Amino acid sequence: MLEAARSVAAADLADPVPAPVAAERSRELREIGVHKGFAYASSRAGNPALVAVETDNSGLTGDYLRVRVQGAVEPGSLVRARLSGVGADLHAVAGATGRAALPVLAASTA
């Protein structure tokens, strides 16, 4: 059951939102967030991205999208890639690998 935190000013307001209504609103907002996240990730398909390679086949883009990395890449490298796929099933096809990709990081911080 939802309970207002004592330190929240809204807890002192008259006519609090009933718990079932608050729970339903919360569920709706979470659902909207999932749909918007899917739409945003899908909109990135076909675009280039810099990907921080975390494992042999997983990485994170600069806008925090989790991607499956395709190509010969080394964990710990930053690679240029083109994104493909839909929603949470994004793939990053690496165009630069390993040390060849490191100057990209240096250039972006200058």
RODO-2510 file (C-alpha; in nm, 4 decimals, decimal comma):
residues 110
     n   res          X          Y          Z
     1     m     0,0000     0,0000     0,0000
     2     l     0,1264     0,3492    -0,0805
     3     e     0,1949     0,5790     0,2098
     4     a     0,2995     0,9445     0,1915
     5     a     0,6450     1,0138     0,3304
     6     r     0,6293     1,2312     0,6409
     7     s     0,8907     1,4727     0,5011
     8     v     0,6907     1,5413     0,1828
     9     a     0,4913     1,8654     0,1929
    10     a     0,2060     1,7005     0,0018
    11     a     0,1474     1,4713     0,2994
    12     d     0,0104     1,7726     0,4912
    13     l    -0,2350     1,8833     0,2203
    14     a    -0,6082     1,8398     0,2627
    15     d    -0,7929     1,5820     0,0497
    16     p    -0,5099     1,3362    -0,0217
    17     v    -0,5328     1,1249    -0,3345
    18     p    -0,6786     0,7849    -0,2401
    19     a    -0,4217     0,5046    -0,2468
    20     p    -0,5953     0,3070    -0,5282
    21     v    -0,6013     0,6200    -0,7475
    22     a    -0,2347     0,6930    -0,6741
    23     a    -0,1446     0,3319    -0,7512
    24     e    -0,3304     0,3438    -1,0841
    25     r    -0,1651     0,6730    -1,1810
    26     s     0,1723     0,5278    -1,0926
    27     r     0,1055     0,2201    -1,3067
    28     e    -0,0030     0,4409    -1,5981
    29     l     0,3120     0,6531    -1,5715
    30     r     0,5355     0,3455    -1,5659
    31     e     0,3567     0,2096    -1,8746
    32     i     0,3979     0,5422    -2,0566
    33     g     0,7687     0,5371    -1,9660
    34     v     0,8112     0,1896    -2,1141
    35     h     0,6388     0,2921    -2,4390
    36     k     0,8381     0,6148    -2,4692
    37     g     1,1639     0,4295    -2,4005
    38     f     1,0810     0,1743    -2,6708
    39     a     0,9951     0,4519    -2,9178
    40     y     1,3154     0,6446    -2,8431
    41     a     1,5372     0,3380    -2,8766
    42     s     1,3637     0,2466    -3,2026
    43     s     1,4164     0,6005    -3,3355
    44     r     1,7930     0,5598    -3,2924
    45     a     1,8078     0,2649    -3,5373
    46     g     1,9996     0,3552    -3,8509
    47     n     2,1981     0,6259    -3,6735
    48     p     2,5644     0,6289    -3,5701
    49     a     2,6634     0,6032    -3,2064
    50     l     2,9708     0,5815    -2,9893
    51     v     2,9489     0,2630    -2,7864
    52     a     3,1407     0,1834    -2,4703
    53     v     3,2016    -0,1913    -2,5008
    54     e     3,1487    -0,3612    -2,1649
    55     t     3,1713    -0,7290    -2,2622
    56     d     3,2409    -0,9206    -2,5835
    57     n     2,8851    -0,8576    -2,7029
    58     s     2,7335    -0,5830    -2,4869
    59     g     2,7803    -0,2085    -2,4658
    60     l     2,6264     0,1227    -2,3734
    61     t     2,5707     0,4217    -2,6017
    62     g     2,6309     0,7805    -2,4968
    63     d     2,2580     0,8182    -2,4369
    64     y     2,2525     0,5083    -2,2145
    65     l     2,0943     0,2600    -2,4524
    66     r     2,2004    -0,0983    -2,3901
    67     v     2,3086    -0,2583    -2,7191
    68     r     2,4366    -0,5914    -2,8453
    69     v     2,7708    -0,5281    -3,0127
    70     q     2,8477    -0,7037    -3,3408
    71     g     3,2011    -0,7191    -3,4733
    72     a     3,5464    -0,7831    -3,3357
    73     v     3,5631    -0,5518    -3,0357
    74     e     3,7507    -0,5567    -2,7094
    75     p     3,5807    -0,4936    -2,3755
    76     g     3,6831    -0,1536    -2,2444
    77     s     3,7034     0,0062    -2,5875
    78     l     3,4980     0,2886    -2,7312
    79     v     3,3811     0,2184    -3,0855
    80     r     3,1957     0,3947    -3,3624
    81     a     2,8944     0,1892    -3,4629
    82     r     2,5702     0,2061    -3,6559
    83     l     2,2606     0,1078    -3,4598
    84     s     1,9997    -0,1320    -3,5925
    85     g     1,7037    -0,3137    -3,4454
    86     v     1,3863    -0,2202    -3,2626
    87     g     1,3251    -0,1049    -2,9066
    88     a     1,5221    -0,2929    -2,6454
    89     d     1,6685    -0,5212    -2,9153
    90     l     1,9256    -0,2742    -3,0513
    91     h     2,2443    -0,3919    -3,2198
    92     a     2,5602    -0,1888    -3,2697
    93     v     2,7591    -0,2868    -3,5775
    94     a     3,1120    -0,1763    -3,4980
    95     g     3,3049     0,0180    -3,7593
    96     a     3,6171     0,0751    -3,5488
    97     t     3,7569    -0,1591    -3,2886
    98     g     4,0032    -0,1741    -3,0043
    99     r     4,2789     0,0857    -2,9977
   100     a     4,1757     0,2377    -3,3281
   101     a     3,8665     0,3643    -3,1492
   102     l     4,0450     0,5280    -2,8548
   103     p     4,1273     0,8557    -3,0382
   104     v     3,7518     0,9078    -3,0705
   105     l     3,7340     0,9354    -2,6913
   106     a     4,0279     1,1761    -2,6767
   107     a     3,8804     1,3935    -2,9529
   108     s     3,5399     1,4128    -2,7847
   109     t     3,6822     1,5398    -2,4548
   110     a     3,8975     1,8175    -2,6060
***
